[in-house]
Amino acid sequence: KKAILMFLRKMPLVASKLLLKLISMIGPRIRQTNKELVTFYETGRLLSQPCKTGQLLESILDVIMAATDSKKGVIFIFNLITGLFEPVAIMGYKKDKIKPLNIKEENGIMQASVETKTPQCYKNGTMIVVPVLDRDSVKALIALEGKHSESSIKASFTDNDQNLVTAISWQISSAIENIEFRKEEEDRIKIKREYFKF
């Protein structure tokens, strides 16, 4: 502590340049961390509100896209009956253009993400796909495309973007499970009421 104070007194110009350099180096990381914390907070806030799965996932997709500067995004949920990943939240695409995915027929990063149960990034970084896992299976997929860029050069998704979406996928996984549980319980109560009417 004494050495730093002496350095500041003896060489204030050098010390101020050093301090400015240090701030400029850690500033972007502090902004990124703040952005991530706000995204986690917003996602948690949305998850705590009762609403239908589609509405919830659209709101979460909006938060994810804002945090990663994405132009387009889709959340697909796996339907056990059809065996397809069905789009439930779509932004930036025409809704009729996004069809349910049959992963067995896919041959790309969507299929790779389901098979490896890990996030996948397209070669040039213009698209990322993150699986939403439930124990040993993929419950849903989050696909983002077209990161906004301030220059004419196409921007690529970063590791930070991928890590952020992966962390949010964990939050989504438990939310989907809770929504499905509530729906099953409501259906069970409805069946009991119908049963007792007869």
C-alpha positions in Angstrom: 0.0 0.0 0.0 2.8 2.4 0.9 4.6 1.6 -2.3 1.6 2.4 -4.4 1.0 5.7 -2.6 4.6 6.7 -3.1 4.3 5.8 -6.8 1.2 8.0 -7.1 3.0 10.9 -5.4 6.3 10.7 -7.3 4.9 9.9 -10.8 1.3 11.1 -11.0 1.3 11.2 -14.8 2.6 7.6 -15.2 0.2 6.4 -12.5 -2.8 8.1 -14.1 -1.9 6.6 -17.5 -1.5 3.2 -15.9 -4.9 3.6 -14.2 -6.6 4.6 -17.4 -5.1 1.6 -19.2 -6.3 -0.7 -16.5 -9.8 0.7 -16.6 -10.0 0.5 -20.3 -8.9 -3.2 -20.1 -11.5 -4.2 -17.5 -14.3 -1.9 -18.6 -15.6 -4.2 -21.4 -15.7 -7.2 -19.1 -17.5 -5.3 -16.4 -20.1 -4.2 -19.0 -20.4 -7.8 -20.2 -20.9 -9.1 -16.6 -23.5 -6.4 -16.0 -25.4 -7.4 -19.2 -25.3 -11.1 -18.1 -26.6 -10.3 -14.6 -29.5 -8.2 -16.0 -30.3 -11.0 -18.4 -30.4 -13.6 -15.6 -32.5 -11.3 -13.5 -35.0 -10.7 -16.4 -35.2 -14.4 -17.2 -35.8 -15.2 -13.5 -38.5 -12.6 -13.3 -40.3 -13.9 -16.3 -40.0 -17.5 -15.1 -41.6 -16.5 -11.7 -44.8 -15.2 -13.5 -47.6 -17.7 -14.3 -48.2 -17.8 -18.0 -48.5 -20.3 -20.9 -45.4 -22.0 -22.2 -45.5 -20.2 -25.6 -45.8 -16.7 -24.1 -43.1 -17.4 -21.5 -40.7 -18.7 -24.1 -41.4 -15.8 -26.5 -40.6 -13.3 -23.6 -37.4 -15.2 -22.7 -36.3 -15.4 -26.4 -36.8 -11.6 -26.6 -34.5 -11.2 -23.5 -31.9 -13.7 -25.0 -31.9 -11.9 -28.3 -31.4 -8.5 -26.7 -28.5 -9.8 -24.6 -26.7 -11.4 -27.5 -27.6 -8.8 -30.1 -29.3 -11.4 -32.3 -31.5 -10.6 -35.3 -33.4 -13.9 -35.4 -34.2 -16.6 -32.9 -36.3 -19.7 -32.4 -37.0 -22.0 -29.4 -38.1 -25.5 -30.4 -39.6 -27.9 -27.8 -39.5 -31.6 -28.3 -42.9 -33.3 -28.7 -42.9 -36.8 -27.4 -45.9 -37.8 -29.5 -44.8 -36.6 -32.9 -41.0 -37.0 -32.2 -40.4 -33.6 -33.7 -38.9 -30.4 -32.3 -41.8 -27.9 -32.7 -41.2 -24.1 -32.8 -43.0 -22.4 -29.9 -41.2 -19.0 -29.9 -40.1 -17.4 -33.2 -38.6 -13.9 -33.7 -37.1 -12.3 -36.8 -38.4 -15.1 -39.1 -41.7 -15.4 -40.9 -43.7 -17.8 -38.7 -44.8 -19.9 -41.6 -41.2 -20.4 -42.7 -40.1 -22.2 -39.5 -41.3 -25.8 -39.6 -41.0 -28.6 -36.9 -37.6 -30.3 -37.0 -37.1 -34.0 -37.4 -33.6 -34.3 -36.1 -33.2 -37.7 -37.7 -33.5 -36.0 -41.1 -31.5 -32.9 -40.2 -27.8 -32.7 -41.1 -26.3 -29.7 -39.4 -25.7 -28.0 -36.1 -29.2 -28.7 -34.9 -28.6 -32.4 -35.2 -25.1 -32.1 -33.7 -26.5 -30.2 -30.7 -29.1 -32.9 -30.0 -26.7 -35.8 -30.5 -23.8 -34.3 -28.4 -26.1 -32.5 -26.0 -23.7 -29.5 -26.3 -24.0 -26.0 -27.7 -23.0 -25.8 -31.4 -21.8 -22.8 -33.4 -21.9 -22.6 -37.2 -18.5 -22.4 -38.8 -18.4 -18.6 -39.3 -20.1 -17.9 -35.9 -23.3 -16.5 -37.5 -25.6 -19.1 -35.8 -25.6 -20.9 -32.4 -27.8 -23.7 -31.2 -28.0 -24.5 -27.5 -29.8 -27.6 -26.2 -32.1 -27.3 -23.2 -31.4 -30.5 -21.2 -33.6 -32.5 -18.9 -31.5 -35.2 -17.2 -30.2 -37.3 -20.2 -32.5 -35.9 -23.0 -32.8 -32.7 -25.0 -36.1 -31.1 -24.1 -35.7 -28.0 -26.4 -33.4 -26.1 -28.6 -32.5 -22.4 -28.6 -31.3 -21.3 -32.1 -30.0 -17.7 -32.7 -28.9 -16.3 -36.0 -27.5 -13.0 -37.3 -25.7 -11.0 -34.7 -26.1 -7.3 -35.1 -23.0 -5.4 -36.2 -22.2 -1.8 -36.2 -19.9 -2.2 -39.3 -20.6 -3.8 -42.6 -18.6 -6.9 -41.5 -20.8 -9.8 -40.2 -20.5 -10.1 -36.5 -20.0 -13.5 -34.9 -21.4 -14.9 -31.8 -18.8 -15.1 -29.0 -18.1 -17.7 -26.3 -19.7 -15.3 -23.9 -22.9 -15.3 -25.9 -22.9 -19.1 -26.0 -22.2 -19.4 -22.3 -25.0 -16.9 -21.5 -27.5 -18.8 -23.6 -26.4 -22.1 -22.0 -26.9 -20.7 -18.5 -30.4 -19.5 -19.5 -31.1 -22.9 -21.0 -30.7 -24.4 -17.5 -33.3 -21.9 -16.1 -35.7 -22.7 -19.0 -35.3 -26.4 -18.4 -36.7 -26.3 -14.9 -39.4 -23.8 -16.0 -40.6 -26.1 -18.8 -40.7 -29.0 -16.3 -42.7 -26.9 -13.8 -45.2 -25.8 -16.5 -45.6 -29.4 -17.7 -46.1 -30.6 -14.2 -48.8 -27.9 -13.5 -50.6 -28.7 -16.8 -50.6 -32.4 -15.9 -52.0 -31.6 -12.5 -54.7 -29.4 -14.0 -55.6 -32.1 -16.4 -55.7 -34.7 -13.6 -58.0 -32.4 -11.6 -60.2 -31.8 -14.7 -60.5 -35.6 -15.3 -61.4 -36.2 -11.6 -64.2 -33.5 -11.9 -65.5 -35.1 -15.0 -65.3 -38.6 -13.4 -67.3 -37.5 -10.4 -70.0 -35.8 -12.5 -71.2 -39.2 -13.8 
